[in-house]
Amino acid sequence: MKIDVHCHVAKRANRASRGWTNADLIEAADKLGIDKLLCSTPVSRGQPTMKMVRECNDITYEAMKEYPDRILGYAFVNPGYFTEAIEEVERCINELGMIGIKLYNQYRADEPVVLPLIRKAAEMQVPVLWHAGHPPSPEEALRWGQPRISDGVHIAALARKVPDAILINGHIGGGGDWEWSIKALKNVPNVYVDTSGSVVDEGIVEMCVKYLGAERVLFGTDLSMEAGVGKILGADLTDEQRELIFWKNIDGILRRRKV
């Protein structure tokens, strides 16, 4: 069993097509033995309007309807819209059947603007997947076009403010200094990391397990699908740890939802 906690559907909002379809995504998952894909459609640059946010979530929902047994959706929102963002989360989760929330780089995790949304997520006990990374310098963050990207320290600070929230530090293998981020999250038990991203450095999964415990590590690909599976299969893990990472941990998280 494999559940990919960090993936994306084929269509983008207000951008050119990726050049592949959801059928291609499912074919790749089949070849790699991935049973379910937890997907979102975020806007990666700027401050998306609520109209854009709803369009993103409708795209995800169409994919969920296309593959109801394979694709699960995260509700992407812009926390800056306060009440409207919470209403959109309620629409996506209560009406469309999505399983959690996806936040990108519109605001850092330690900014007060995000607190109402995170408290709502904690009340519903749905996971919040946070696009994250630790650039080596502010200049590099600007070069990425992500001056407000969250890292492990920002997410840890938020986790301490809302200890009932279920937070996922996205793609530990996809954004700068992954060792720094893992260490920053050591003492915040309500934060998980997903293993997705294109970085395949030796020891990345083992360090996650060493500092956080296998119970706080989640399998993800972020569309680096072969590498994503290979990281877990190639890591120095017990069969029990591998099973926790591949599916048992996220299965337990999803069973906590109060919706």
N, C-alpha and C positions, 0 to 999 in steps of 0.2 A: 504494500500500500504506500502511495506517495501523494501528498497534498502540497501543491505549490502555493505558498502563502503570498507570493509577490509576483504577479503577472499582469499582462495588459491585453486587451482585445485588439483586433486588427484595425478598426476604424479610429481616426483621430478627430477631435473637434477643431474646426476652422483651420485645418492643415491638410496637406496632400496625403493621399493614402500611403500606408506603409509598404504597399506592393505585395501584400499577401492577405489571406482571408482567415476568418475564424476556422474554416475547415482545415487550412494548413496548420493552424495552431493545434487543433485537436489531433491531426495526423502525427505531428511531432510528439505530442504528449503520449499518444498510443505507442509510438516506437520506443519511448523512454520509460514506459510503465508508470506515467503520471496519471493518477485517477481523477483528481479534481484540481482546478485552477482558480485561485482567488484573484480576481481581476478588477482593475480600475481604469478610468480614462481621465487622467489629470491634465491640467494646463500648466506647462512647465515654466512659462515666463510671464512676468507682469502680474497684475491684479485682475483676475477674471471676474466679470459681472455675474450676477445671479442667473441671467439668461444663458451665459456660457456654461455655468456650472450645471444647470438643468440639462442642457444639451449633452454635456459629458455623461451625466448619469443615465440619460435616455439611451445613449449609445451602449453603455454597459448593460443596461436592461435588455436591449435587443439581442445582445449576445447571450445573455442568460436564457432568454426564451428560445433562442436557436439551439442551444445545448443545455437543457435544463438539468441534466444529470452530471454535467461536467464543469460548467462555469458558474462560479459564485461571485457576487459583486460587492465591492466596497463603494460607499457613497463618497464621492469627491466633493469637498466644499471649501469655500474661502471663509475662514473664521471672522474676517473683518465685517461680515454682514450680520453678525450677532444673531438676532431673532430669526431672520430669514435663513441663515445657515442651519440653525437648529430645526426649523420647519422642514428644510430640505432633507436633513438626516431622517427625520420622522417619516417623511414621504417615502424615502428610499427603503428604509428598514421595515416600516409597518405596512406599507402598501405594495412595494415592489419586491420585498423579500430579500433585500441585501443583508449582508452579515457583519458589516463593520464600516469604518470610516477611513478614508485615505486623505492625508494632508501632505501638501507639497512644500514649497519654499516661500510662500507668500508672507508667512510670519514665522519667527523662531519659536521653538517650543517653550522658551522661558518668558515670552512676552505676555503681559496680562490679558491681551485681547483674546487669547485662545482659551482662557479658563472656563467661560460658560459652556463652550462646546465640549470640552473635556469632562466637565462635571456631568453633562448630559450623557456622554458616552459611558461614564462610570455608573450612572443611574441605570442605564439600559444593559450594562455589562457586555458591551460590544467592543471588540478590539479596535485600536487606532493605529494604522500603519503610517509611519512618518518617514517621508523621504529625508535621508540623513547622510552626512559625510563630514569629514574633518579636513578641510583644505589646509595646506601647509602655511598659508598666509592670507590676510584679507585681500591682497592683490590677486591671489589665485582664485579666491571665491568670486571676485569680480570678473575674472577671465572666464570662469564657468558660467557667468551670468546669473549667479545665485548668491548675492550679498547677504541674504538672510537665511541661508541654509542652516539647519539645526545639526548639532553634533551630540555626542554622548553626554557632555556636561549639560547642555540645554535640556535634553530629554530627561536626564536624571533630576534636574531641578524641578521640572514639571511633575515628575512621578512622585516626588516628595510632597508637593502641594496637594496632589489628588491621589492618595495612596490606593484608592479603590479602582483607579483607572487601569485598563489593560493596554499598555503601550508596546509597540513593536518598532525598534530601531531598524529602519529599512536598509537593505543591501549593505551589510557590513563589509562585503567584498566589492564595493562599487563607488567609493568616494573618499579618497585620500588616505589618511593615516588610520588604518583599521586597528592597529594595536592600541593606540591612544584611546580610541572610542570604546573598545572592549573594557579597558581598565576603568574608564570613567563610569561604566554601568555596573561595576561589580556589586555595589552595596544597595542597589534599588531593585528589590525582588519582583516588582510589578512591571519591569521592563524586560522584554524579550529581544533577541536579535534574529534577523533572518539572514541566511547565508548567501543571498543572491548577489548578483553583480558580475562583471566580466573579470574581476581580479581573481586569479587562481594561485596566489602565493602559497607555498608550502607552509603548513602549520596553522592556517587561518581558522579552520574548524576546530582543531585541537585546542587552540588558545581560547576560543569561545567556551568550549566545554570546561577547560581548566579554571577559568575565572568565574564563569556564570553557572556552571553545571549543565549537563545535557538537557535538563528539564526546561531551560530557558533559551534553547536554540531551536530555530524553526527552519525547515527546508524551503528555499525559494530560488527562483531563477532570474526574475526580471528580464525574461526572454533570452538570457544566456543559458539555453536549456540543456545542451549536452554538458557544458562545463558545470552547470548547477548540480546536475545529478552526479557527475564525476567527482566533485569535491567531497560529497558525502560517502560515496563508495570507496574513494581512495584514501579517506582519512583513517587515522589509527583510532578506531572506535570499537567498542564491543557491539555485538548484535543488538543488545538491549538499548544501548545509546543510539544506534543508528535508527532503530524503530521509533524511538521517542522523537528524534529530529525529523524523520520523514513524515510522520503523520500523527502520532499519539499526542504530542504536545498541543498542536493546533486543534485536534479533535476535542481535547479537554477544554480548551479556551472557548470553542464554539458552543459547547454544551452549557456554558455558564450564562448565556444570553437570557435576559429577562424581557423578551419580546414575543 
